[in-house]
Amino acid sequence: MSDRLPGFSTLAVHAGAQPDPTTGARATPIYQTTSFVFNDADHAASLFGLQSFGNIYTRIGNPTNAVLEERVAALEGGTAALAVASGHAAQVVVMQQLLQPGDEFIAARKLYGGSINQFTHSFKSFGWNVVWADPDDIASFERAVTPRTKAIFVESIANPGGSITDIEAISTVARKAGVPLIVDNTLATPYLIKPIDHGADIVVHSLTKFLGGHGNSIGGVIVDAGTFDWSKDGKYPMLSEPRPEYHGIKLHETFGNFAFAIACRVLGLRDLGPALSPFNAFLILTGIETLPLRMQKHCDNAKAIAEFLSGHSAVASVSYAGLAGDRYNQLARKYAPKGAGAVFTFSLKGGYDAGVSLVSKLTLFSHLANVGDTRSLVIHPASTTHSQLDDAAKVKSGAGPDVVRLSIGIEDKEDLIADLDQALGA
């Protein structure tokens, strides 16, 4: 047997999967069941007591989901992963393990509008408080640290503007503060950026986007890097203190470098319940098999379209890190040398009204609230995804009134350019 480590494309097809031992099926089966039979009473007791691994109930774990979890963990370079019902669910489950009522976490201002809304409003009901920092000003993260800070959260490639985050610099701030760095890697995927290699302790994804890639399934995933010492200073009692639900087990002491993924499963997923459907896991697994091929095509198309838009008379500016003159180009070269992603924004000279008008005139681009599809997508964030923000907050998050967001698909770039050209001309 060779000692060669499999490459990324090989892992995208094979990681976590084996032929079904009963039927010989080569594709991972959909285990569409609620529950699993125990061998005997002792087996059942050992599963419920975390003394052995196995299947109990699909809300907690499922064999189809397990293949997905192992595959994403392998692609990201983590120790373990947990699949959940959506990207938003992943964020709730992560924070439940880290924060107690009254605690704070620092988040980059440049985030998906739904995350801004979740952090600002929904998390307040748990007593979790967000403190905002500017990803273009690393010192703002340092200034935001207080004794109540328990985590830092950023996106590797920010939605909607496509800006590249200096993960290593923010990781240094997190290390100094003694808190984990959480990176949402949805727009980059591990094909373009591996946040763990740059100091991330936890990685989250909306599987709905580029990993699944076909706009047919909603899901989320949490990846444990296995790099953080959860027992060091008592900041994280969910992991370091005895758990009464499990006869006094200390999760970090017992499970070591995959303790965070275990905590998310046996404390978060078990009790909050945002389970991923095995059918959705199957569809997302199928999508991941072509991730390297799709992402390269996405990026190549996006660069060509950004170059076209940057020379169009109706366009005021283009924000795409893959362009040589973009302010994030150097960071893109460092963190994402294979491509700067497929989601970016541009500003129209006609302002808000021009943005609203443009999306109605495109025919090949689909006007909807998603990214990461094989199909090219368009949206006007100020009137949709970021509409809950005031004007100042829209601008700070990269979703000003004149901004249009594109998610570039894998169609022929010439057809996409022609569609944009006719809509801009109209």
C-alpha positions in Angstrom: 0.0 0.0 0.0 1.3 3.5 -0.9 1.9 6.0 1.9 1.0 8.8 -0.5 -1.5 11.3 0.9 -4.5 11.7 -1.4 -4.9 14.9 -3.4 -7.8 17.3 -3.0 -9.7 16.0 -6.0 -9.3 12.4 -4.8 -10.6 13.4 -1.3 -13.5 15.2 -2.9 -14.6 11.9 -4.4 -13.6 9.3 -1.9 -13.1 10.7 1.6 -15.3 9.0 4.2 -16.9 6.6 1.7 -16.7 2.9 1.2 -18.9 0.5 -0.8 -21.9 -0.5 1.2 -20.9 -3.6 3.2 -24.3 -5.2 2.8 -25.3 -4.5 -0.8 -22.0 -3.5 -2.4 -23.5 -0.2 -3.6 -20.7 2.2 -4.6 -22.5 5.5 -4.1 -23.2 6.3 -0.5 -26.7 5.1 0.3 -29.4 7.4 1.7 -30.1 5.9 5.2 -33.6 7.4 5.3 -34.4 6.2 8.8 -35.2 7.8 12.1 -33.5 5.3 14.4 -31.1 2.3 14.6 -31.3 -1.1 16.3 -29.0 -1.7 19.3 -27.1 -5.0 19.6 -28.2 -5.5 23.2 -28.8 -3.5 26.4 -25.1 -3.0 27.1 -24.5 -1.7 23.5 -27.3 0.8 24.0 -26.0 2.0 27.3 -22.5 2.5 25.9 -23.8 4.6 23.1 -25.9 6.8 25.3 -23.0 7.2 27.8 -20.5 8.3 25.0 -18.4 5.2 25.8 -18.6 4.0 22.2 -19.4 5.5 18.8 -22.4 4.4 16.8 -25.9 5.3 15.6 -28.8 6.0 17.9 -31.2 8.5 16.2 -30.9 10.5 13.1 -31.3 13.8 14.9 -27.9 13.0 16.5 -26.2 11.2 13.7 -26.8 9.2 10.5 -24.4 7.1 8.3 -25.1 9.2 5.2 -24.4 12.4 7.1 -21.3 10.8 8.6 -19.7 10.3 5.2 -20.4 14.0 4.4 -18.9 15.0 7.8 -15.7 13.0 7.2 -15.3 14.3 3.7 -15.6 18.0 4.6 -13.2 17.5 7.6 -10.7 15.9 5.2 -10.9 18.6 2.7 -10.6 21.3 5.3 -7.8 19.5 7.2 -9.8 19.3 10.4 -10.0 16.5 13.0 -13.8 16.0 12.8 -17.0 17.7 11.5 -20.7 17.9 12.2 -23.3 18.4 9.6 -26.5 20.4 10.5 -29.6 21.7 8.8 -28.2 25.0 7.5 -25.3 27.5 7.8 -27.3 29.5 10.3 -27.8 26.4 12.4 -24.1 25.8 12.3 -23.5 29.3 13.8 -26.0 28.8 16.6 -24.6 25.4 17.5 -21.0 26.7 17.6 -21.9 29.7 19.7 -23.9 27.6 22.2 -20.7 25.7 23.1 -18.7 28.9 23.5 -20.9 31.5 25.1 -22.8 31.9 28.3 -25.4 34.7 28.9 -23.6 38.0 29.0 -20.6 36.9 27.0 -19.3 38.6 23.8 -17.9 37.6 20.5 -16.2 39.9 18.0 -17.4 39.7 14.4 -16.1 41.3 11.2 -18.6 44.0 9.8 -18.3 42.5 6.3 -20.6 39.5 6.6 -23.6 38.0 4.9 -26.6 40.1 5.8 -28.4 37.2 7.4 -25.5 36.6 9.7 -25.4 40.3 10.6 -29.1 40.1 11.5 -28.7 36.8 13.4 -25.8 38.2 15.5 -27.4 41.6 16.1 -30.9 40.5 16.9 -31.6 36.8 17.4 -28.5 36.1 19.5 -29.7 38.7 22.0 -32.4 36.3 23.2 -29.6 34.0 24.4 -27.7 36.8 26.1 -24.9 36.6 23.5 -23.6 40.0 22.5 -21.7 40.9 19.3 -19.0 43.5 19.1 -18.2 44.7 15.5 -14.8 45.2 14.1 -13.4 46.3 10.7 -11.6 43.5 8.8 -9.6 46.2 7.0 -8.3 47.5 10.3 -6.8 44.6 12.3 -6.3 46.9 15.3 -10.0 47.2 15.6 -10.2 43.6 16.6 -7.6 44.1 19.3 -9.5 47.2 20.6 -12.8 45.1 20.8 -11.4 42.5 23.1 -12.7 42.5 26.7 -12.7 40.0 29.5 -16.1 38.8 28.2 -14.8 38.0 24.7 -15.1 34.3 23.9 -14.6 34.1 20.1 -13.8 36.0 16.9 -15.8 35.4 13.8 -14.9 36.3 10.2 -15.6 35.2 6.6 -12.6 34.1 4.5 -14.2 35.8 1.4 -16.8 38.2 2.6 -20.3 38.2 1.3 -21.4 40.2 -0.7 -18.3 42.2 -1.7 -15.9 39.4 -2.2 -13.2 41.0 -0.1 -10.4 38.8 1.2 -9.9 38.6 5.0 -6.3 38.6 6.5 -7.0 35.4 8.5 -3.4 35.1 9.8 -3.4 38.6 11.2 -6.8 38.1 12.9 -5.7 34.7 14.2 -2.8 36.5 16.0 -5.3 38.7 17.7 -7.4 35.7 18.7 -4.3 33.8 20.1 -3.3 36.9 22.2 -6.8 37.1 23.6 -6.9 33.4 24.3 -10.1 32.8 22.2 -10.9 30.6 19.2 -11.0 32.1 15.6 -14.1 31.0 13.7 -14.0 31.3 9.9 -17.0 31.0 7.6 -15.4 29.5 4.5 -18.6 29.3 2.4 -17.6 31.5 -0.5 -14.0 30.2 -0.8 -14.5 26.5 0.0 -11.4 24.5 0.9 -10.5 24.4 -2.8 -9.5 28.1 -2.7 -8.7 28.7 1.0 -8.0 26.4 4.0 -8.5 28.6 7.0 -7.1 26.0 9.4 -3.7 26.4 7.6 -3.8 30.1 8.5 -4.8 29.8 12.2 -8.5 29.1 12.3 -9.8 26.9 15.1 -13.3 26.3 13.8 -14.6 26.5 10.3 -18.2 26.7 9.3 -20.0 26.5 5.9 -23.3 26.9 4.4 -23.3 23.6 2.5 -26.2 25.1 0.5 -23.7 27.1 -1.5 -20.6 26.0 -3.4 -20.0 22.7 -1.6 -23.4 21.4 -2.6 -23.2 23.6 -5.6 -26.5 22.9 -7.4 -29.0 24.9 -5.6 -31.1 21.9 -4.5 -30.3 21.3 -0.8 -29.9 23.3 2.3 -27.3 22.3 4.9 -24.5 23.5 7.2 -21.3 22.1 8.6 -19.0 22.7 11.5 -15.3 21.6 11.3 -13.1 21.3 14.4 -9.5 22.1 13.7 -8.4 20.3 16.9 -6.0 23.2 17.6 -7.6 25.0 20.6 -6.9 24.2 24.3 -10.5 24.2 25.7 -9.3 23.5 29.3 -6.6 26.1 29.6 -8.3 28.8 31.7 -11.9 27.7 32.4 -13.4 30.0 29.8 -15.3 27.2 28.1 -17.1 25.2 30.8 -19.2 23.3 28.2 -16.0 21.5 27.2 -13.8 21.7 30.3 -16.3 21.0 33.2 -18.1 17.8 34.0 -21.2 17.3 32.0 -24.1 16.1 34.2 -26.0 14.8 31.1 -23.2 12.3 30.6 -22.3 11.1 34.1 -19.7 13.8 34.7 -17.6 13.3 31.5 -15.3 16.2 30.7 -15.5 16.4 27.0 -12.1 18.0 26.3 -10.4 15.6 28.6 -12.1 12.6 27.1 -12.1 13.4 23.4 -9.0 15.6 23.0 -8.5 17.3 19.6 -12.0 16.5 18.3 -13.8 17.5 21.6 -15.4 20.6 20.0 -17.1 18.6 17.3 -18.3 16.1 19.9 -19.7 18.9 22.0 -21.6 20.4 19.1 -23.1 17.0 18.4 -24.0 15.7 21.9 -24.9 19.1 23.5 -25.9 21.2 20.6 -27.4 19.0 17.9 -28.9 16.7 20.4 -30.8 19.4 22.3 -31.4 22.2 19.7 -32.3 19.6 17.0 -31.2 21.2 13.7 -30.6 17.8 12.0 -29.7 17.6 8.4 -31.8 15.3 6.2 -29.9 12.2 5.0 -31.4 12.9 1.5 -29.9 16.4 1.5 -26.6 15.0 2.8 -26.6 12.6 -0.2 -27.2 15.4 -2.7 -24.5 17.6 -1.1 -22.0 14.7 -1.2 -22.7 14.3 -4.9 -22.0 18.0 -5.4 -18.7 17.8 -3.5 -17.4 15.2 -5.9 -17.1 17.9 -8.7 -16.1 20.8 -6.4 -12.6 21.2 -7.8 -13.8 21.3 -11.4 -16.7 23.6 -10.6 -14.7 26.1 -8.4 -12.1 26.6 -11.0 -14.7 27.3 -13.7 -16.6 29.6 -11.4 -13.4 31.6 -10.7 -12.2 31.7 -14.3 -15.7 33.0 -15.4 -15.9 35.5 -12.6 -12.5 37.1 -13.5 -13.5 37.4 -17.1 -16.9 39.0 -16.2 -15.3 41.4 -13.6 -12.8 42.5 -16.3 -15.7 43.2 -18.7 -17.7 45.1 -16.1 -14.7 47.2 -15.1 -14.6 48.7 -18.6 -18.3 49.3 -19.1 -19.5 52.9 -19.2 -22.6 52.2 -17.0 -20.4 50.8 -14.2 -18.9 53.0 -11.5 -16.7 50.4 -9.9 -16.1 46.7 -9.5 -15.1 45.0 -6.3 -13.4 41.8 -7.2 -10.2 40.7 -5.5 -9.0 38.9 -8.7 -8.5 42.2 -10.5 -5.0 43.5 -10.5 -5.9 46.9 -9.2 -8.3 45.7 -6.5 -7.4 46.7 -2.9 -7.6 43.0 -1.9 -5.6 41.6 -4.8 -2.4 41.1 -2.7 -4.4 39.2 -0.1 -6.0 37.1 -2.8 -2.6 36.2 -4.2 -1.6 35.1 -0.7 -4.7 33.2 0.4 -6.5 32.2 -2.8 -3.9 31.8 -5.6 -6.2 29.5 -7.6 -8.9 32.2 -7.8 -10.6 34.9 -5.9 -14.0 33.2 -5.8 -17.1 33.6 -7.8 -19.1 36.1 -5.8 -18.5 39.8 -6.2 -20.2 43.2 -6.4 -20.2 46.2 -8.7 -21.7 49.7 -8.4 -23.8 51.3 -11.0 -23.6 55.0 -11.9 -27.4 55.2 -11.7 -27.6 54.3 -8.0 -30.4 52.4 -6.3 -32.9 52.6 -9.1 -30.3 51.4 -11.7 -29.6 48.4 -9.5 -33.3 47.5 -9.2 -33.7 47.9 -12.9 -30.7 45.8 -13.9 -31.8 42.7 -12.1 -35.2 42.8 -13.9 -33.6 43.1 -17.4 -31.2 40.1 -17.1 -32.4 36.9 -18.7 -29.7 34.3 -18.2 -28.9 35.4 -14.7 -31.5 34.2 -12.1 -32.7 36.9 -9.7 -32.8 35.1 -6.3 -31.3 35.1 -2.8 -28.6 32.5 -3.1 -25.0 32.1 -4.2 -22.8 29.1 -5.2 -25.1 27.6 -7.8 -24.0 26.1 -11.1 -26.3 28.8 -12.6 -25.3 32.5 -12.5 -27.3 34.5 -10.0 -27.9 38.2 -9.3 -29.4 40.2 -6.5 -29.6 43.9 -5.4 -28.6 43.5 -1.7 -29.8 46.9 -0.5 -33.4 46.0 -1.4 -33.2 42.3 -0.3 -30.6 40.5 1.7 -29.3 43.6 3.5 -32.6 45.6 3.5 -32.9 45.2 7.3 -29.8 47.4 7.8 -29.8 51.2 7.8 -28.0 53.0 5.0 -24.7 53.5 6.9 -24.6 49.8 7.9 -25.3 48.8 4.3 -22.3 50.8 3.1 -20.1 49.4 5.8 -21.0 45.8 4.9 -20.4 46.4 1.2 -24.1 46.5 0.2 -24.6 50.2 -0.6 -27.7 51.3 -2.5 -25.9 51.3 -5.9 -24.4 47.8 -5.4 -25.4 44.7 -7.4 -24.1 41.2 -6.3 -23.3 38.5 -8.8 -22.7 34.8 -8.2 -21.0 33.5 -11.4 -21.9 30.1 -12.5 -20.3 27.6 -14.9 -22.1 28.6 -18.1 -20.1 29.9 -21.1 -18.6 33.2 -20.1 -19.5 34.7 -23.5 -23.2 34.1 -22.9 -23.0 35.7 -19.4 -21.2 38.8 -20.7 -23.7 39.2 -23.5 -26.6 39.0 -21.0 -25.0 41.7 -18.8 -24.2 43.8 -21.8 -27.8 43.9 -23.0 -29.2 44.6 -19.6 -26.7 47.4 -18.9 -27.4 48.9 -22.3 -31.2 48.8 -21.8 
